[in-house]
Amino acid sequence: LITRFLSQVGHEPLPPTIGRNVLGRKVLYLPGFFTYARHIVEVDGKRGLFRGLTPRLISSTLSTITRGSVKKAFPLEDMEHVSNKDDVKTSLRKVVRETSHEMMMQCVSRLVSHPLHVISMRCMVQFVGREVKYSGVFSAIGRIFKEEGILGFFVGLVPHILGDVIFLWCCNLLAHFINTYAVDDNFSQASVIRSYTKFVMGIAVSMLTYPFLLVGDLMAVNNCGLRAGLPPYAPAFASWIHCWRYLSAQGQLFRGSSLLFRRAPVPAAFPID
């Protein structure tokens, strides 16, 4: 987890190495997950790999509890009844209802768990500047409230929620249309294909919505007093849109999305003769 986030903020303490792409041409690759993790262990010990783990676990727990509570308070069965077909093809109306219900649960759980997500990100990014500003959950809560107020706990929330919403709708609707119009009922393995469609769509759509995750995580640490959130590592962004535009102009909207084969950024990524 920490290796990916440090890659997202652009912290690359190790030099790139020469490798070959699928066309056989020489290019520069940044160190992969295991090399980066080994570097963290050398600097911080094995404990360094678990920076920010406690608030992360609390955030995940809060998210799970919240989703369960919302689902219990607003059960899908109590919503307006939508007729379903006798076969595996689900009506579009039912898909929309189910996605809306899932979106509500996801947005509420994200809202509740986001403050701990912010703390987790800041605990991890302290690796860059060797800081100890955020050393515990309760002290971090007090510090953020004192320095930034209540809004400090929700920096980066908007792009995260937008990414969640776009992911849910695209994934569910694409899976529905593929299962309904692209998979032939006469095919013997139709039911098997339909069972995996949503999973495959989830992988594809997650790549498309990754920039929202990246921008949300960067905003969580931007201009918070830590070295990785200040120049020269990053500008002090006025908003998440400013951050998005900056990354887009740099061609870095997918920075940190890969853990193994990471091409060095332009201009270093040009083929080596």
N, C-alpha and C positions, 0 to 999 in steps of 0.2 A: 504493500500500500504506500509506504513512504517513498519507495523508489519511483513509483509512478507520479506521485505528486511533485517530487523534486524535479522530475522531468518536465512536468507541466509548467512550473515556474521558470524553467529554463536554466536550472543549475546543473552545469556539466563540468564537474571537477576533473574528469579524465579525458585525455585526448582521443580523437577519433582514430579509427584504424582503417586500413585499406581493405576493401572487399570487392566482390563482384555482384552485379545485379543479375536479373533473370536473362539478360541479353549477353551476359559474359563480360560486360564493360566494367572497368575498375571505378569504384566510387568510394567515398568516405562514409563509414558507419560509426555512429556513436555507440558507446558501450551498452550492452544489453542488460537485462534485468539482473542476471546472476553476477556479472562483473560489477555492476553498480552496488548491489547488495553487499558484495565482498568489500568494496571500498568503505561503505558505511560501517561495517563491522570493524575494519581496521582503525577507523577514526573514533567510533563511539562504543565499540564492543557490540556484542549481540543484542544488548539492551537497546541500542540505537535503532534497530529494526522495528521496535515496538513503540516508538514515539507516537503520542496521540492516540494510543490504542484504547485507553480507558474512556475518554469522552466519545470515541467512535462507537464503542460497545454500548454505552448509555444511549447514544443517539439512535442506534439500530433497535435497541430495546423499546425506547419511547415510540419509535415509528411503528413497530409491530403491535404494541399495546394500543396505540391510537387507532390503527387500522381496524383492529378487532372491535374496539369500542364503537367506532363510527358504523361499522357493519352491523353491529348488534342494535344500535339506535335507529339506523335507517336500513333495515333489511330489504334486499332486492325484491323479495316476494310481496312486500307491501306496496310496491310501486304499481302503477297502472298495468293491468294485465295485457300482455302482448302474445298473440297466438303464435305458436311454433309449428313448423311443418313436421310431418311424421318422419321424414328422413333426416340425414345429418345436415342438410342445408338449413342454416339459421336465417330467419328473415332479417332484412336490413334494419327494420324498426327495432327488433329485439337486440341486435348488436349495438345500436345507438344507445338504447336504454342501459345495457350492461356496461358499456364504455363510460357513459356519463356517471354511473354509480361508482365505477372503479376510479374515475378521475377525481370525484369528490373525496374518496377515501385517501387517495394519494396526495392531494393538495393539503388536506388537513394534517396528515401524518408528516408531510414535509415541513409545514409551518411549525409544528410542535418540536420536531427533532433538529431543525436547522441551527438553533443556537449552539448545541453541542457539536454539530458538524463544524461550525466556525472555529470553536475552541480546538477541535482536533486538528484542523488544518494549520492553525497557528502554532500549535505544539510541534508539529512535524517540520514546519518551515524554519524553525529556530536552528535547525541543523546548519543552514547556510551561513548564518552570522555567529554561530556558537553562542546564542543568547539563552537566557533563562527567565525571560519575562513572564512566560506562561508555564508555570511549574506544576500546577494542580487545577482540578476542575473548579473548586470553590474560589480559589484565589483568582483564577482567570475570569470567572463570572463577575467578581467584584471589580477587577481592573477594567474590563470592557464597559461595565455600567458606569464607572467613574469617568473614564476617558471619552467614551462615545455615546453614552446614554443607551436607552432601550433599543434604538435603531441599530446600534453596533452589533447586536446579536442576529440581525437579519440581513447583513450585507451579502450580496450574491444570491439572495432568495429568489428574485424574479426570474433570472435566466434558468435557475434550477427547475422552477415550477413550469416555465414555458417548455423546457426540454422534456419534462415528464408528460405534460399534456400532449405535445406533438407526438411523442413516442407512442403513447397509448392509442391515440386516434389513428395514426398511420399504421401501426402494427395490427390493430384489430380490424380496421376496414380493409386493408390489403389482404389479410388472411381470409376475411369473409368473401371478398370478390374472387380470390383465387380458388377457394374451395367450392364456390357456387358456380363459377363460369369456366374455370380452366381445368378442373378435375372431372373427368368423365365417370359417371356412375357405372358404366359398363366395364371399366378397368378393374381388374381383380384386386389390386392393391390400393383402391381409392380411399378406403377408410384409414389405411396406414399413412398415406400421404397427407390426408387432412389432419391427422393427429400431430404431425410434425410441422405443418405449415406455419402456425403461429410462432413456434420456436425459431424457425429459420427467418421469418420476417422480423422477429425481435432482434436477431443478430445484425441483420442488414440495416434496420432503422436506427439501431443504437449507434452505428457509425455515422449516420447522417445527423443525429442530434448531439453528437459528441461535443461540438463547439459550445453548446449551451452549458454542458458540464464543466468544460475548461474555463469558460468566462466566469461562471459562478464560483468556482474554486479560487480563481485568481483574485476576484473581488473580495473574497473572505479574508485575504491576507494583505490586500493592497492598502498602502498608506496607514498601516496600523502601528508603526513604530519599529517594525522589524526590518532588518537589512534587505531581505528578499522582496519586500513590498515597497521598496523605495528606489529611486535612481541610484546607481545606473542599471540595476536589475530590471526595473519597470518604472514607467511614468506613474505619477499619482493620478489615477484615472478619476474623472469627475463623475462617471456613471458606468454602468455595465455596457451601454451602447458605445461609449468612448473606448472601452477596453476591446470590444468586438471589432471596431473599426481599426484600431491599432494593430491587433493580431492579423486581421484580414490584409492590411497593407503590407505586413511583414511576411505574409504567406505562412502564418503559424497557427491557424485555427484548429489544426489537428495535432498540435504539439503534445507529445506524451501519450498519444493514442496507442502506440505500439510499444511493447516491452522487449521485443527480441531484435527485430531488424529495423533499426532506427537510422534513417538517412540523416547525415549532417545537414544543417540548414544552409540555404544559399548565403554566400557564394561558395561555401566549402563543399557543397554537395555536387558540384560539377564533376563530370567524369575525369578520372586521372589517367593521363596518357602514359 
